[in-house]
Amino acid sequence: MYPDQSQQAPPPPPFDYLNQIAPQAPKRGPFQLGLKQIVLLGLGLVVVVGLLSIIIGVITAGNGDPVQRLTARLSATETIVNDSQANLKSSKLRSLNSNLRLYMTNTNRDIVTPLKNAGVDAKKISSGVLSQESTTDLASRLEDARLNAVFDRTYAREMAFQLGTTMTLMTQIYNSTNSASMKQFLTTAYENLKPTQEAFANFSTAE
């Protein structure tokens, strides 16, 4: 006896049908991120912010406050001037340097009040400015010149440049400050330094 065809089990549903009734993973919108992407994005932002902070710090240290830079430069230059006196051979250059030593002593004294009025503490200059105005490289060049018996000529050239850039910095501060005491100090300091700077620039060992 043949089985009743009407009692046979229905054919299995097509595979596509199984896919249709299976639970579907929720679809992400175009702007939705998974946990991994959020973590990576957060790390990326941290890196970017860190790099920007470093760049800004370098730029700030590189530029520095001009008043702080002048203070640091005058102090560092005074050290070089004092240390170099004993190595000078030319009597004319020794005399010129003696005048510069007196100028540095007086100027570093006279700048104290204008600094206070400008809100700057000469004893609390930032490390970035101190590093920028360091005369370590200059001292090394002068030592090489001493060893090669060309100290006078090298010192005159280096000091002419050092004083020239100091005068330029004074002019920059004068044009930007509103402090009457600072302007008065800068005017006097500039005029007193100008002939000395020119004398170093015009110095010749042949004299």
C-alpha positions as protocol buffer text, in pm:
chain_id: "A"
residue {
  index: 1
  type: MET
  ca { x: 0 y: 0 z: 0 }
}
residue {
  index: 2
  type: TYR
  ca { x: 142 y: 335 z: -96 }
}
residue {
  index: 3
  type: PRO
  ca { x: 166 y: 607 z: 161 }
}
residue {
  index: 4
  type: ASP
  ca { x: -83 y: 887 z: 136 }
}
residue {
  index: 5
  type: GLN
  ca { x: 89 y: 1166 z: -54 }
}
residue {
  index: 6
  type: SER
  ca { x: -119 y: 1418 z: 135 }
}
residue {
  index: 7
  type: GLN
  ca { x: 43 y: 1304 z: 464 }
}
residue {
  index: 8
  type: GLN
  ca { x: 402 y: 1372 z: 347 }
}
residue {
  index: 9
  type: ALA
  ca { x: 606 y: 1639 z: 539 }
}
residue {
  index: 10
  type: PRO
  ca { x: 625 y: 1971 z: 362 }
}
residue {
  index: 11
  type: PRO
  ca { x: 949 y: 2046 z: 181 }
}
residue {
  index: 12
  type: PRO
  ca { x: 1211 y: 2234 z: 385 }
}
residue {
  index: 13
  type: PRO
  ca { x: 1186 y: 2610 z: 357 }
}
residue {
  index: 14
  type: PRO
  ca { x: 1431 y: 2775 z: 126 }
}
residue {
  index: 15
  type: PHE
  ca { x: 1763 y: 2899 z: 272 }
}
residue {
  index: 16
  type: ASP
  ca { x: 1671 y: 3259 z: 203 }
}
residue {
  index: 17
  type: TYR
  ca { x: 1366 y: 3218 z: 417 }
}
residue {
  index: 18
  type: LEU
  ca { x: 1581 y: 3103 z: 712 }
}
residue {
  index: 19
  type: ASN
  ca { x: 1794 y: 3413 z: 671 }
}
residue {
  index: 20
  type: GLN
  ca { x: 1485 y: 3626 z: 669 }
}
residue {
  index: 21
  type: ILE
  ca { x: 1348 y: 3492 z: 997 }
}
residue {
  index: 22
  type: ALA
  ca { x: 1687 y: 3481 z: 1176 }
}
residue {
  index: 23
  type: PRO
  ca { x: 1752 y: 3763 z: 1425 }
}
residue {
  index: 24
  type: GLN
  ca { x: 1923 y: 4045 z: 1242 }
}
residue {
  index: 25
  type: ALA
  ca { x: 2209 y: 4249 z: 1389 }
}
residue {
  index: 26
  type: PRO
  ca { x: 2102 y: 4606 z: 1430 }
}
residue {
  index: 27
  type: LYS
  ca { x: 2231 y: 4824 z: 1151 }
}
residue {
  index: 28
  type: ARG
  ca { x: 2457 y: 5117 z: 1244 }
}
residue {
  index: 29
  type: GLY
  ca { x: 2367 y: 5457 z: 1127 }
}
residue {
  index: 30
  type: PRO
  ca { x: 2622 y: 5637 z: 914 }
}
residue {
  index: 31
  type: PHE
  ca { x: 2756 y: 5834 z: 1214 }
}
residue {
  index: 32
  type: GLN
  ca { x: 2748 y: 5563 z: 1479 }
}
residue {
  index: 33
  type: LEU
  ca { x: 3081 y: 5423 z: 1603 }
}
residue {
  index: 34
  type: GLY
  ca { x: 3163 y: 5105 z: 1783 }
}
residue {
  index: 35
  type: LEU
  ca { x: 3355 y: 5089 z: 2108 }
}
residue {
  index: 36
  type: LYS
  ca { x: 3684 y: 5017 z: 1930 }
}
residue {
  index: 37
  type: GLN
  ca { x: 3647 y: 5317 z: 1701 }
}
residue {
  index: 38
  type: ILE
  ca { x: 3558 y: 5543 z: 1994 }
}
residue {
  index: 39
  type: VAL
  ca { x: 3867 y: 5431 z: 2186 }
}
residue {
  index: 40
  type: LEU
  ca { x: 4092 y: 5485 z: 1884 }
}
residue {
  index: 41
  type: LEU
  ca { x: 3940 y: 5827 z: 1821 }
}
residue {
  index: 42
  type: GLY
  ca { x: 3993 y: 5923 z: 2184 }
}
residue {
  index: 43
  type: LEU
  ca { x: 4357 y: 5816 z: 2173 }
}
residue {
  index: 44
  type: GLY
  ca { x: 4404 y: 6011 z: 1853 }
}
residue {
  index: 45
  type: LEU
  ca { x: 4264 y: 6325 z: 2012 }
}
residue {
  index: 46
  type: VAL
  ca { x: 4492 y: 6284 z: 2313 }
}
residue {
  index: 47
  type: VAL
  ca { x: 4796 y: 6257 z: 2084 }
}
residue {
  index: 48
  type: VAL
  ca { x: 4691 y: 6563 z: 1882 }
}
residue {
  index: 49
  type: VAL
  ca { x: 4631 y: 6772 z: 2194 }
}
residue {
  index: 50
  type: GLY
  ca { x: 4967 y: 6663 z: 2336 }
}
residue {
  index: 51
  type: LEU
  ca { x: 5150 y: 6758 z: 2017 }
}
residue {
  index: 52
  type: LEU
  ca { x: 4978 y: 7096 z: 2004 }
}
residue {
  index: 53
  type: SER
  ca { x: 5077 y: 7163 z: 2365 }
}
residue {
  index: 54
  type: ILE
  ca { x: 5439 y: 7080 z: 2289 }
}
residue {
  index: 55
  type: ILE
  ca { x: 5441 y: 7300 z: 1978 }
}
residue {
  index: 56
  type: ILE
  ca { x: 5283 y: 7593 z: 2162 }
}
residue {
  index: 57
  type: GLY
  ca { x: 5530 y: 7549 z: 2447 }
}
residue {
  index: 58
  type: VAL
  ca { x: 5826 y: 7552 z: 2208 }
}
residue {
  index: 59
  type: ILE
  ca { x: 5694 y: 7859 z: 2027 }
}
residue {
  index: 60
  type: THR
  ca { x: 5629 y: 8039 z: 2354 }
}
residue {
  index: 61
  type: ALA
  ca { x: 5975 y: 7954 z: 2485 }
}
residue {
  index: 62
  type: GLY
  ca { x: 6133 y: 8050 z: 2157 }
}
residue {
  index: 63
  type: ASN
  ca { x: 5970 y: 8393 z: 2147 }
}
residue {
  index: 64
  type: GLY
  ca { x: 5963 y: 8462 z: 2521 }
}
residue {
  index: 65
  type: ASP
  ca { x: 5875 y: 8786 z: 2694 }
}
residue {
  index: 66
  type: PRO
  ca { x: 6106 y: 9054 z: 2546 }
}
residue {
  index: 67
  type: VAL
  ca { x: 6152 y: 9218 z: 2886 }
}
residue {
  index: 68
  type: GLN
  ca { x: 6258 y: 8886 z: 3039 }
}
residue {
  index: 69
  type: ARG
  ca { x: 6487 y: 8824 z: 2743 }
}
residue {
  index: 70
  type: LEU
  ca { x: 6657 y: 9160 z: 2788 }
}
residue {
  index: 71
  type: THR
  ca { x: 6706 y: 9094 z: 3159 }
}
residue {
  index: 72
  type: ALA
  ca { x: 6857 y: 8752 z: 3092 }
}
residue {
  index: 73
  type: ARG
  ca { x: 7075 y: 8883 z: 2809 }
}
residue {
  index: 74
  type: LEU
  ca { x: 7218 y: 9170 z: 3012 }
}
residue {
  index: 75
  type: SER
  ca { x: 7303 y: 8934 z: 3297 }
}
residue {
  index: 76
  type: ALA
  ca { x: 7460 y: 8672 z: 3070 }
}
residue {
  index: 77
  type: THR
  ca { x: 7656 y: 8936 z: 2878 }
}
residue {
  index: 78
  type: GLU
  ca { x: 7792 y: 9084 z: 3199 }
}
residue {
  index: 79
  type: THR
  ca { x: 7936 y: 8743 z: 3290 }
}
residue {
  index: 80
  type: ILE
  ca { x: 8111 y: 8714 z: 2953 }
}
residue {
  index: 81
  type: VAL
  ca { x: 8246 y: 9069 z: 2979 }
}
residue {
  index: 82
  type: ASN
  ca { x: 8387 y: 9009 z: 3328 }
}
residue {
  index: 83
  type: ASP
  ca { x: 8541 y: 8673 z: 3238 }
}
residue {
  index: 84
  type: SER
  ca { x: 8707 y: 8809 z: 2925 }
}
residue {
  index: 85
  type: GLN
  ca { x: 8893 y: 9104 z: 3074 }
}
residue {
  index: 86
  type: ALA
  ca { x: 9198 y: 8902 z: 3178 }
}
residue {
  index: 87
  type: ASN
  ca { x: 9237 y: 8749 z: 2830 }
}
residue {
  index: 88
  type: LEU
  ca { x: 9251 y: 9077 z: 2638 }
}
residue {
  index: 89
  type: LYS
  ca { x: 9594 y: 9182 z: 2506 }
}
residue {
  index: 90
  type: SER
  ca { x: 9515 y: 9515 z: 2344 }
}
residue {
  index: 91
  type: SER
  ca { x: 9527 y: 9806 z: 2590 }
}
residue {
  index: 92
  type: LYS
  ca { x: 9261 y: 9985 z: 2385 }
}
residue {
  index: 93
  type: LEU
  ca { x: 9033 y: 9682 z: 2400 }
}
residue {
  index: 94
  type: ARG
  ca { x: 9094 y: 9636 z: 2773 }
}
residue {
  index: 95
  type: SER
  ca { x: 8995 y: 9998 z: 2832 }
}
residue {
  index: 96
  type: LEU
  ca { x: 8687 y: 9958 z: 2615 }
}
residue {
  index: 97
  type: ASN
  ca { x: 8590 y: 9642 z: 2797 }
}
residue {
  index: 98
  type: SER
  ca { x: 8639 y: 9807 z: 3135 }
}
residue {
  index: 99
  type: ASN
  ca { x: 8389 y: 10074 z: 3033 }
}
residue {
  index: 100
  type: LEU
  ca { x: 8151 y: 9800 z: 2922 }
}
residue {
  index: 101
  type: ARG
  ca { x: 8186 y: 9624 z: 3257 }
}
residue {
  index: 102
  type: LEU
  ca { x: 8086 y: 9944 z: 3435 }
}
residue {
  index: 103
  type: TYR
  ca { x: 7795 y: 9988 z: 3195 }
}
residue {
  index: 104
  type: MET
  ca { x: 7670 y: 9634 z: 3260 }
}
residue {
  index: 105
  type: THR
  ca { x: 7691 y: 9680 z: 3637 }
}
residue {
  index: 106
  type: ASN
  ca { x: 7495 y: 10004 z: 3625 }
}
residue {
  index: 107
  type: THR
  ca { x: 7241 y: 9882 z: 3371 }
}
residue {
  index: 108
  type: ASN
  ca { x: 7163 y: 9560 z: 3556 }
}
residue {
  index: 109
  type: ARG
  ca { x: 7111 y: 9773 z: 3866 }
}
residue {
  index: 110
  type: ASP
  ca { x: 6898 y: 10037 z: 3695 }
}
residue {
  index: 111
  type: ILE
  ca { x: 6666 y: 9787 z: 3526 }
}
residue {
  index: 112
  type: VAL
  ca { x: 6532 y: 9655 z: 3857 }
}
residue {
  index: 113
  type: THR
  ca { x: 6271 y: 9927 z: 3911 }
}
residue {
  index: 114
  type: PRO
  ca { x: 6134 y: 9923 z: 3553 }
}
residue {
  index: 115
  type: LEU
  ca { x: 6111 y: 9546 z: 3580 }
}
residue {
  index: 116
  type: LYS
  ca { x: 5902 y: 9570 z: 3896 }
}
residue {
  index: 117
  type: ASN
  ca { x: 5674 y: 9822 z: 3728 }
}
residue {
  index: 118
  type: ALA
  ca { x: 5636 y: 9579 z: 3437 }
}
residue {
  index: 119
  type: GLY
  ca { x: 5554 y: 9294 z: 3675 }
}
residue {
  index: 120
  type: VAL
  ca { x: 5876 y: 9104 z: 3607 }
}
residue {
  index: 121
  type: ASP
  ca { x: 6091 y: 8952 z: 3881 }
}
residue {
  index: 122
  type: ALA
  ca { x: 6454 y: 8943 z: 3769 }
}
residue {
  index: 123
  type: LYS
  ca { x: 6511 y: 8642 z: 3994 }
}
residue {
  index: 124
  type: LYS
  ca { x: 6226 y: 8442 z: 3840 }
}
residue {
  index: 125
  type: ILE
  ca { x: 6307 y: 8444 z: 3469 }
}
residue {
  index: 126
  type: SER
  ca { x: 6160 y: 8140 z: 3294 }
}
residue {
  index: 127
  type: SER
  ca { x: 6396 y: 7852 z: 3216 }
}
residue {
  index: 128
  type: GLY
  ca { x: 6304 y: 7877 z: 2847 }
}
residue {
  index: 129
  type: VAL
  ca { x: 6420 y: 8238 z: 2830 }
}
residue {
  index: 130
  type: LEU
  ca { x: 6738 y: 8162 z: 3025 }
}
residue {
  index: 131
  type: SER
  ca { x: 6816 y: 7880 z: 2785 }
}
residue {
  index: 132
  type: GLN
  ca { x: 6750 y: 8102 z: 2484 }
}
residue {
  index: 133
  type: GLU
  ca { x: 6978 y: 8376 z: 2615 }
}
residue {
  index: 134
  type: SER
  ca { x: 7251 y: 8141 z: 2731 }
}
residue {
  index: 135
  type: THR
  ca { x: 7604 y: 8245 z: 2630 }
}
residue {
  index: 136
  type: THR
  ca { x: 7749 y: 7894 z: 2657 }
}
residue {
  index: 137
  type: ASP
  ca { x: 7819 y: 7875 z: 2284 }
}
residue {
  index: 138
  type: LEU
  ca { x: 7972 y: 8222 z: 2287 }
}
residue {
  index: 139
  type: ALA
  ca { x: 8199 y: 8128 z: 2577 }
}
residue {
  index: 140
  type: SER
  ca { x: 8308 y: 7818 z: 2384 }
}
residue {
  index: 141
  type: ARG
  ca { x: 8395 y: 8023 z: 2075 }
}
residue {
  index: 142
  type: LEU
  ca { x: 8595 y: 8267 z: 2285 }
}
residue {
  index: 143
  type: GLU
  ca { x: 8785 y: 7983 z: 2450 }
}
residue {
  index: 144
  type: ASP
  ca { x: 8875 y: 7843 z: 2107 }
}
residue {
  index: 145
  type: ALA
  ca { x: 8991 y: 8191 z: 2006 }
}
residue {
  index: 146
  type: ARG
  ca { x: 9209 y: 8216 z: 2316 }
}
residue {
  index: 147
  type: LEU
  ca { x: 9371 y: 7882 z: 2241 }
}
residue {
  index: 148
  type: ASN
  ca { x: 9437 y: 7995 z: 1883 }
}
residue {
  index: 149
  type: ALA
  ca { x: 9579 y: 8333 z: 1990 }
}
residue {
  index: 150
  type: VAL
  ca { x: 9308 y: 8535 z: 1817 }
}
residue {
  index: 151
  type: PHE
  ca { x: 9109 y: 8630 z: 2125 }
}
residue {
  index: 152
  type: ASP
  ca { x: 9107 y: 9009 z: 2086 }
}
residue {
  index: 153
  type: ARG
  ca { x: 8983 y: 9006 z: 1728 }
}
residue {
  index: 154
  type: THR
  ca { x: 8722 y: 8739 z: 1800 }
}
residue {
  index: 155
  type: TYR
  ca { x: 8604 y: 8905 z: 2119 }
}
residue {
  index: 156
  type: ALA
  ca { x: 8558 y: 9242 z: 1951 }
}
residue {
  index: 157
  type: ARG
  ca { x: 8355 y: 9085 z: 1670 }
}
residue {
  index: 158
  type: GLU
  ca { x: 8142 y: 8871 z: 1901 }
}
residue {
  index: 159
  type: MET
  ca { x: 8077 y: 9157 z: 2144 }
}
residue {
  index: 160
  type: ALA
  ca { x: 7983 y: 9395 z: 1864 }
}
residue {
  index: 161
  type: PHE
  ca { x: 7720 y: 9143 z: 1755 }
}
residue {
  index: 162
  type: GLN
  ca { x: 7600 y: 9071 z: 2110 }
}
residue {
  index: 163
  type: LEU
  ca { x: 7559 y: 9439 z: 2191 }
}
residue {
  index: 164
  type: GLY
  ca { x: 7396 y: 9507 z: 1855 }
}
residue {
  index: 165
  type: THR
  ca { x: 7126 y: 9247 z: 1911 }
}
residue {
  index: 166
  type: THR
  ca { x: 7077 y: 9383 z: 2263 }
}
residue {
  index: 167
  type: MET
  ca { x: 7014 y: 9730 z: 2121 }
}
residue {
  index: 168
  type: THR
  ca { x: 6767 y: 9584 z: 1873 }
}
residue {
  index: 169
  type: LEU
  ca { x: 6582 y: 9414 z: 2158 }
}
residue {
  index: 170
  type: MET
  ca { x: 6575 y: 9742 z: 2350 }
}
residue {
  index: 171
  type: THR
  ca { x: 6416 y: 9913 z: 2050 }
}
residue {
  index: 172
  type: GLN
  ca { x: 6156 y: 9635 z: 2022 }
}
residue {
  index: 173
  type: ILE
  ca { x: 6058 y: 9672 z: 2388 }
}
residue {
  index: 174
  type: TYR
  ca { x: 6051 y: 10052 z: 2367 }
}
residue {
  index: 175
  type: ASN
  ca { x: 5807 y: 10039 z: 2077 }
}
residue {
  index: 176
  type: SER
  ca { x: 5574 y: 9794 z: 2252 }
}
residue {
  index: 177
  type: THR
  ca { x: 5572 y: 9905 z: 2616 }
}
residue {
  index: 178
  type: ASN
  ca { x: 5341 y: 10162 z: 2776 }
}
residue {
  index: 179
  type: SER
  ca { x: 5554 y: 10191 z: 3087 }
}
residue {
  index: 180
  type: ALA
  ca { x: 5707 y: 10539 z: 3125 }
}
residue {
  index: 181
  type: SER
  ca { x: 5981 y: 10411 z: 3356 }
}
residue {
  index: 182
  type: MET
  ca { x: 6073 y: 10135 z: 3111 }
}
residue {
  index: 183
  type: LYS
  ca { x: 6087 y: 10381 z: 2820 }
}
residue {
  index: 184
  type: GLN
  ca { x: 6310 y: 10614 z: 3019 }
}
residue {
  index: 185
  type: PHE
  ca { x: 6541 y: 10329 z: 3119 }
}
residue {
  index: 186
  type: LEU
  ca { x: 6564 y: 10200 z: 2761 }
}
residue {
  index: 187
  type: THR
  ca { x: 6640 y: 10543 z: 2620 }
}
residue {
  index: 188
  type: THR
  ca { x: 6929 y: 10595 z: 2860 }
}
residue {
  index: 189
  type: ALA
  ca { x: 7059 y: 10239 z: 2828 }
}
residue {
  index: 190
  type: TYR
  ca { x: 7048 y: 10251 z: 2447 }
}
residue {
  index: 191
  type: GLU
  ca { x: 7224 y: 10585 z: 2415 }
}
residue {
  index: 192
  type: ASN
  ca { x: 7497 y: 10483 z: 2661 }
}
residue {
  index: 193
  type: LEU
  ca { x: 7555 y: 10151 z: 2486 }
}
residue {
  index: 194
  type: LYS
  ca { x: 7561 y: 10281 z: 2128 }
}
residue {
  index: 195
  type: PRO
  ca { x: 7916 y: 10430 z: 2125 }
}
residue {
  index: 196
  type: THR
  ca { x: 8058 y: 10122 z: 2296 }
}
residue {
  index: 197
  type: GLN
  ca { x: 7896 y: 9889 z: 2044 }
}
residue {
  index: 198
  type: GLU
  ca { x: 8033 y: 10100 z: 1757 }
}
residue {
  index: 199
  type: ALA
  ca { x: 8380 y: 10097 z: 1912 }
}
residue {
  index: 200
  type: PHE
  ca { x: 8380 y: 9717 z: 1928 }
}
residue {
  index: 201
  type: ALA
  ca { x: 8253 y: 9698 z: 1570 }
}
residue {
  index: 202
  type: ASN
  ca { x: 8531 y: 9928 z: 1448 }
}
residue {
  index: 203
  type: PHE
  ca { x: 8809 y: 9769 z: 1652 }
}
residue {
  index: 204
  type: SER
  ca { x: 9107 y: 9642 z: 1460 }
}
residue {
  index: 205
  type: THR
  ca { x: 9404 y: 9448 z: 1596 }
}
residue {
  index: 206
  type: ALA
  ca { x: 9622 y: 9638 z: 1352 }
}
residue {
  index: 207
  type: GLU
  ca { x: 9578 y: 9957 z: 1556 }
}
